[in-house]
């Protein structure tokens, strides 16, 4: 599928954009959170210029950051409302002053914040805006954003109406290029060799800056190797003991550092789905890399290896599909929660559960044909849940959408970004 259309200003529209505008209309503080270099500044400055004019403060500027840190209340007094504060986690004491301001004046849309660390979980700043702010996650580009898709695949799945594709690319060509390029705007624009250099420097920046901003951890030098091991284990059950042995550190440290990486939006943990709500917290998790291009770099995999190495192909394709679904689920009409499902004799790669308790599922296969065994897990889940099972799909590398059985379809990979 061609690199699609952009809007008339030659900027890719972000699916989070309407959510931010909606939040600004009724919420005092709106925080746009995500990894570095995913386009938070571009999107929020566009909003501050075109949608809701406001002053812009960038705390990457050392002078502004020092002023904000030394006198937060005085610093904020120098700006009117509304105001955009970029990279707010670099001066966390500002949040306490923002809290005081919005407690005294409940007018919505006063502060638009961006951050490369999750303000909800960062230990230094987690409580400041509870109940006063709405948080919107900005991920690396979804393929649906790049393709300017007008519909949301997750919505269509939950309507039991997956896209009817007829002429998709067949075989590994269906996904190799999009996986290798990933979704970071800067990385996508580079050649393969230059992209690898970008990711190398990106990881260094994560360790030397972002993690140190939010953590007092002392062994951050192990993080690059930890990331490589997480990439190798992605789409499998998370085993902190195995990783700890390879790093020669305690398994508790692996768990803590993995949580830090989730805090800065580099990895994402996904719980196992079970019918009982309470038992979900004790089931095995999976850990995914949020971006397929970063994962390919960590695995040392180029396009050829992504297509041909059996140790990599299935793993990186499942990771890619799961994270594309995660991006779309956040802006889905029903905003389902995402899980995986695993039993002794069957599993389902992705399970989506709606607020009313209905579920949909997805399996991921790198083959161009689908066998009965490929959707056994979906069929068993359908049988166990009955009418609560909305729909299931098997993503594959064939050319068209095929109805396999009751409420289960085979869909080409590009269904994720095809109307």
C-alpha positions as CSV (number, residue, x, y, z in Angstrom):
1,X,0.0,0.0,0.0
2,X,1.5,3.4,-0.9
3,X,2.7,5.9,1.7
4,X,-0.6,7.7,1.8
5,X,-2.0,10.9,1.7
6,X,-1.4,13.6,4.1
7,X,-3.6,16.6,4.7
8,X,-3.4,19.8,2.8
9,X,-0.6,21.1,5.1
10,X,1.5,18.0,4.4
11,X,1.2,16.9,8.0
12,X,-0.1,13.4,8.9
13,X,-3.2,13.7,11.0
14,X,-3.0,12.0,14.4
15,X,-5.9,9.9,15.7
16,X,-5.3,11.4,19.1
17,X,-6.0,15.0,17.9
18,X,-9.8,15.0,18.3
19,X,-9.4,13.4,21.8
20,X,-7.1,16.3,22.9
21,X,-9.5,18.9,21.7
22,X,-12.4,17.2,23.4
23,X,-10.5,17.1,26.7
24,X,-9.5,20.7,26.5
25,X,-13.1,21.7,26.2
26,X,-14.1,20.3,29.6
27,X,-10.9,19.5,31.6
28,X,-8.6,21.9,33.4
29,X,-5.4,20.2,32.5
30,X,-4.7,17.9,29.5
31,X,-1.4,16.0,29.4
32,X,-0.2,14.4,26.1
33,X,2.2,11.6,27.0
34,X,4.4,9.4,25.0
35,X,8.0,8.4,24.1
36,X,10.4,11.0,22.9
37,X,10.3,11.7,19.1
38,X,6.7,10.5,18.5
39,X,5.4,13.9,17.5
40,X,4.0,15.3,20.8
41,X,5.5,18.8,20.2
42,X,4.4,18.9,16.6
43,X,0.8,17.9,17.4
44,X,0.4,20.2,20.5
45,X,2.0,23.2,18.8
46,X,-0.4,22.7,15.9
47,X,-3.2,22.8,18.4
48,X,-1.7,25.8,20.2
49,X,-1.4,27.6,16.8
50,X,-4.5,26.6,14.9
51,X,-7.1,25.2,17.2
52,X,-6.8,26.9,20.6
53,X,-4.2,29.7,20.5
54,X,-1.9,29.7,23.5
55,X,1.6,30.5,24.7
56,X,4.2,27.8,24.3
57,X,6.9,26.9,26.9
58,X,9.6,24.3,26.1
59,X,11.4,22.9,29.1
60,X,14.1,21.4,26.9
61,X,15.4,25.0,27.1
62,X,17.9,25.0,30.0
63,X,17.2,28.6,31.0
64,X,13.4,28.1,31.1
65,X,13.9,24.8,32.9
66,X,16.1,26.3,35.6
67,X,13.6,29.2,36.1
68,X,10.7,26.7,36.4
69,X,12.6,24.6,38.9
70,X,13.7,27.4,41.1
71,X,10.4,29.3,41.4
72,X,7.5,27.3,39.9
73,X,4.8,29.6,41.0
74,X,6.6,32.8,39.9
75,X,7.4,31.1,36.6
76,X,3.8,30.3,35.8
77,X,2.7,33.7,36.9
78,X,4.6,35.1,33.9
79,X,2.3,33.3,31.5
80,X,-1.4,33.8,30.7
81,X,-3.9,31.0,30.2
82,X,-4.1,28.8,28.3
83,X,-0.5,27.7,28.0
84,X,1.3,24.7,26.5
85,X,4.2,23.4,28.6
86,X,6.4,20.9,26.6
87,X,8.3,18.2,28.4
88,X,6.8,19.0,31.8
89,X,8.5,16.0,33.6
90,X,11.8,18.0,33.4
91,X,10.5,20.4,36.0
92,X,8.1,18.2,38.1
93,X,7.6,20.8,40.8
94,X,5.6,22.8,38.3
95,X,2.8,20.3,38.7
96,X,2.2,21.3,42.3
97,X,1.9,24.9,41.3
98,X,-0.4,24.0,38.4
99,X,-2.5,22.0,40.9
100,X,-2.9,25.2,43.1
101,X,-3.9,27.3,40.1
102,X,-6.6,24.9,38.8
103,X,-7.9,24.3,42.3
104,X,-8.5,28.0,42.6
105,X,-9.9,28.4,39.0
106,X,-11.7,25.5,37.5
107,X,-11.9,26.9,34.0
108,X,-11.3,24.1,31.5
109,X,-8.4,24.0,29.0
110,X,-5.9,26.2,31.1
111,X,-2.9,23.9,30.7
112,X,-1.8,21.6,27.8
113,X,1.2,19.6,28.9
114,X,3.4,17.1,27.2
115,X,5.7,14.6,28.8
116,X,8.0,11.7,27.8
117,X,7.3,10.0,31.1
118,X,4.0,8.8,32.3
119,X,3.0,11.3,35.0
120,X,0.6,8.7,36.4
121,X,3.4,6.4,37.4
122,X,6.6,8.4,37.7
123,X,7.4,8.3,41.5
124,X,8.4,11.9,41.8
125,X,5.2,13.4,40.4
126,X,2.4,10.8,40.4
127,X,-0.1,12.5,42.7
128,X,-0.1,16.1,41.7
129,X,-3.0,16.3,39.2
130,X,-5.2,13.4,40.3
131,X,-8.8,14.2,39.3
132,X,-7.8,17.4,37.6
133,X,-6.2,16.2,34.4
134,X,-7.0,14.0,31.4
135,X,-4.2,12.0,29.9
136,X,-3.9,11.2,26.2
137,X,-1.2,8.8,24.9
138,X,0.6,9.6,21.7
139,X,2.3,6.6,20.2
140,X,4.6,6.4,17.2
141,X,2.6,6.6,14.0
142,X,0.0,4.0,13.5
143,X,-0.1,2.6,10.0
144,X,-3.8,3.8,9.9
145,X,-2.5,7.4,10.4
146,X,0.1,7.0,7.7
147,X,-2.5,5.7,5.3
148,X,-5.1,8.3,6.3
149,X,-7.6,5.6,7.0
150,X,-11.1,7.0,7.7
151,X,-12.2,4.0,9.8
152,X,-10.8,2.3,12.9
153,X,-10.1,-1.4,12.5
154,X,-10.9,-2.0,16.2
155,X,-14.3,-0.4,15.8
156,X,-15.0,-2.6,12.8
157,X,-13.8,-5.7,14.7
158,X,-16.1,-4.9,17.6
159,X,-19.0,-4.4,15.1
160,X,-18.2,-7.9,13.7
161,X,-17.5,-6.1,10.3
162,X,-13.8,-6.4,9.4
163,X,-12.7,-4.7,6.2
164,X,-13.5,-6.6,3.1
165,X,-10.0,-6.6,1.4
166,X,-9.7,-8.1,-2.1
167,X,-6.2,-7.4,-3.5
168,X,-3.7,-7.1,-0.7
169,X,0.0,-7.8,-1.2
170,X,0.7,-11.6,-0.7
171,X,3.5,-13.1,1.3
172,X,6.1,-11.4,3.4
173,X,5.9,-8.3,1.2
174,X,2.7,-7.6,3.1
175,X,4.5,-6.5,6.2
176,X,8.3,-6.4,5.9
177,X,8.7,-2.8,4.8
178,X,6.2,-1.3,7.3
179,X,7.7,-3.3,10.2
180,X,11.3,-2.3,9.3
181,X,10.4,1.4,9.0
182,X,8.4,1.5,12.2
183,X,6.5,4.6,13.4
184,X,8.9,7.1,14.7
185,X,8.6,10.1,12.3
186,X,12.4,10.9,12.2
187,X,13.4,7.3,11.8
188,X,10.9,6.6,9.0
189,X,12.4,9.3,6.8
190,X,15.9,7.6,6.8
191,X,17.6,4.9,4.9
192,X,18.0,1.5,6.6
193,X,21.6,2.3,7.6
194,X,20.9,5.8,8.9
195,X,17.8,4.5,10.7
196,X,20.0,2.1,12.7
197,X,22.2,5.0,13.7
198,X,19.2,6.9,14.8
199,X,17.9,4.1,17.0
200,X,21.4,3.7,18.6
201,X,21.5,7.3,19.6
202,X,17.8,7.2,20.6
203,X,18.5,4.4,23.2
204,X,21.5,6.3,24.5
205,X,19.3,9.4,25.1
206,X,16.7,7.3,26.9
207,X,19.2,6.0,29.3
208,X,21.2,9.2,29.9
209,X,18.3,11.6,30.1
210,X,14.7,10.3,30.3
211,X,15.3,7.5,32.8
212,X,17.5,9.7,34.9
213,X,14.8,12.3,34.9
214,X,12.3,10.0,36.6
215,X,14.4,7.5,38.5
216,X,17.2,7.2,41.1
217,X,18.2,3.8,39.7
218,X,21.9,3.2,39.8
219,X,22.5,0.5,37.2
220,X,21.0,2.1,34.1
221,X,24.0,0.9,32.1
222,X,22.2,-2.5,31.8
223,X,19.2,-1.0,30.1
224,X,20.4,-1.4,26.5
225,X,21.1,-5.1,27.0
226,X,17.8,-5.4,28.9
227,X,16.0,-3.9,25.9
228,X,17.6,-6.4,23.5
229,X,16.6,-9.3,25.8
230,X,13.0,-7.9,26.0
231,X,12.9,-7.7,22.2
232,X,14.1,-11.3,22.0
233,X,11.3,-12.3,24.5
234,X,8.6,-10.1,23.0
235,X,5.3,-11.8,22.2
236,X,6.2,-14.6,24.6
237,X,5.4,-14.8,28.3
238,X,7.5,-12.4,30.3
239,X,10.2,-14.3,32.3
240,X,12.1,-11.9,34.5
241,X,14.1,-14.8,36.1
242,X,15.5,-15.8,32.7
243,X,16.5,-12.2,31.9
244,X,18.0,-11.6,35.3
245,X,20.3,-14.6,34.9
246,X,21.6,-13.3,31.6
247,X,22.2,-9.8,33.0
248,X,23.5,-11.1,36.4
249,X,21.1,-8.9,38.3
250,X,18.2,-9.7,40.6
251,X,14.8,-10.5,39.0
252,X,13.2,-7.8,41.0
253,X,15.6,-5.3,39.3
254,X,14.5,-6.6,35.9
255,X,10.9,-6.1,36.9
256,X,11.6,-2.6,38.2
257,X,13.6,-1.5,35.1
258,X,11.0,-3.0,32.8
259,X,8.4,-0.9,34.6
260,X,10.6,2.2,34.1
261,X,10.8,1.4,30.3
262,X,7.0,1.2,30.3
263,X,6.9,4.6,32.1
264,X,8.7,6.2,29.2
265,X,6.6,4.4,26.6
266,X,9.2,2.1,25.2
267,X,7.7,-1.2,26.2
268,X,4.1,-2.2,27.0
269,X,3.0,-4.9,29.4
270,X,-0.2,-6.8,28.5
271,X,-2.0,-9.0,31.1
272,X,-3.5,-12.4,30.4
273,X,-7.3,-12.5,30.0
274,X,-9.3,-14.8,32.2
275,X,-13.1,-14.9,32.9
276,X,-12.5,-14.0,36.5
277,X,-11.5,-10.4,37.0
278,X,-9.5,-10.9,40.2
279,X,-7.2,-13.6,38.8
280,X,-6.0,-11.4,35.9
281,X,-3.5,-9.6,38.1
282,X,-1.6,-12.9,38.9
283,X,-1.5,-14.3,35.4
284,X,1.6,-14.2,33.2
285,X,2.2,-11.0,31.3
286,X,3.5,-10.4,27.8
287,X,5.9,-7.5,27.2
288,X,5.9,-5.8,23.8
289,X,8.2,-3.2,22.2
290,X,5.9,-0.3,21.3
291,X,7.6,0.3,17.9
292,X,8.5,-2.4,15.3
293,X,11.4,-0.4,13.9
294,X,13.0,-0.2,17.3
295,X,12.4,-3.9,17.9
296,X,14.0,-4.7,14.5
297,X,17.0,-2.7,15.5
298,X,17.3,-4.4,18.9
299,X,17.1,-7.8,17.2
300,X,19.7,-6.8,14.6
301,X,17.2,-7.6,11.9
302,X,17.0,-6.0,8.4
303,X,14.2,-6.5,5.9
304,X,15.7,-9.8,4.7
305,X,16.0,-11.2,8.2
306,X,12.5,-10.1,9.1
307,X,11.1,-12.0,6.1
308,X,13.2,-15.1,6.3
309,X,14.5,-15.8,9.9
310,X,12.0,-18.1,11.5
311,X,13.2,-17.0,15.0
312,X,12.2,-13.4,14.2
313,X,9.4,-13.4,11.6
314,X,6.5,-14.6,13.8
315,X,7.7,-12.8,16.9
316,X,8.1,-9.4,15.3
317,X,4.9,-9.7,13.2
318,X,2.8,-10.5,16.4
319,X,4.4,-7.6,18.2
320,X,3.6,-5.3,15.3
321,X,0.0,-6.3,15.1
322,X,-0.6,-6.2,18.9
323,X,0.8,-2.6,19.1
324,X,-1.1,-1.4,16.0
325,X,-4.3,-2.7,17.7
326,X,-3.2,-0.9,21.0
327,X,-2.9,2.4,19.1
328,X,-6.3,2.0,17.6
329,X,-8.0,0.7,20.7
330,X,-7.3,3.9,22.6
331,X,-9.4,5.9,20.1
332,X,-12.0,3.2,19.5
333,X,-15.6,4.1,20.1
334,X,-15.8,1.5,22.9
335,X,-12.2,1.8,24.2
336,X,-11.7,-1.9,25.0
337,X,-9.0,-3.2,27.2
338,X,-6.3,-5.4,25.6
339,X,-5.2,-8.8,26.8
340,X,-3.7,-12.0,25.6
341,X,-5.2,-15.4,26.3
342,X,-3.3,-18.7,27.0
343,X,-4.4,-22.1,28.0
344,X,-2.6,-25.4,28.0
345,X,-3.7,-26.5,24.6
346,X,-4.6,-23.2,22.9
347,X,-4.0,-19.4,23.0
348,X,-5.1,-16.2,21.4
349,X,-2.6,-13.5,20.6
350,X,-4.9,-10.5,21.3
351,X,-8.1,-10.3,23.3
352,X,-10.1,-7.1,23.4
353,X,-12.8,-6.7,26.2
354,X,-15.4,-4.0,26.0
355,X,-16.8,-2.3,29.1
356,X,-19.9,-4.4,29.0
357,X,-17.9,-7.6,29.1
358,X,-18.0,-8.7,25.5
359,X,-14.8,-9.9,23.8
360,X,-13.1,-10.1,20.4
361,X,-9.9,-11.8,19.5
362,X,-7.1,-11.8,17.0
363,X,-4.5,-14.3,15.9
364,X,-1.4,-13.5,13.9
365,X,0.1,-15.8,11.2
366,X,2.9,-15.0,8.8
367,X,1.5,-17.6,6.2
368,X,-0.5,-16.8,3.1
369,X,-3.0,-19.6,3.9
370,X,-5.0,-20.2,7.0
371,X,-5.6,-23.7,8.4
372,X,-8.2,-24.8,10.9
373,X,-5.5,-25.1,13.6
374,X,-4.7,-21.4,13.1
375,X,-8.0,-20.4,14.6
376,X,-8.5,-23.2,17.1
377,X,-7.9,-20.8,20.0
378,X,-10.5,-18.3,18.7
379,X,-13.0,-21.1,18.1
380,X,-12.5,-22.4,21.7
381,X,-12.9,-18.9,23.1
382,X,-16.1,-18.5,21.1
383,X,-17.4,-21.8,22.4
384,X,-16.6,-20.9,26.0
385,X,-18.1,-17.4,25.9
386,X,-21.1,-17.9,23.6
387,X,-22.9,-14.7,22.7
388,X,-20.3,-12.6,24.6
389,X,-17.8,-13.4,21.8
390,X,-18.3,-10.7,19.2
391,X,-15.8,-11.6,16.5
392,X,-12.4,-13.1,15.8
393,X,-9.8,-12.5,13.1
394,X,-6.7,-14.3,11.9
395,X,-4.3,-11.8,10.4
396,X,-2.4,-13.5,7.5
397,X,-0.4,-12.6,4.4
398,X,-3.0,-13.6,1.8
399,X,-4.8,-11.4,-0.6
400,X,-8.4,-11.1,0.6
401,X,-10.7,-11.3,3.6
402,X,-12.2,-14.7,4.0
403,X,-15.1,-15.8,6.2
404,X,-13.8,-18.9,8.0
405,X,-16.6,-19.9,10.3
406,X,-19.2,-18.3,12.5
407,X,-17.9,-14.9,13.6
408,X,-14.3,-15.7,12.6
409,X,-12.5,-14.2,9.5
410,X,-9.1,-14.4,7.9
411,X,-8.0,-10.8,7.1
412,X,-4.9,-9.5,5.3
413,X,-2.3,-7.6,7.5
414,X,-3.2,-4.4,5.7
415,X,-6.7,-4.6,7.1
416,X,-5.3,-2.6,10.1
417,X,-5.0,0.4,7.8
418,X,-7.5,-0.2,5.0
419,X,-11.0,1.2,5.0
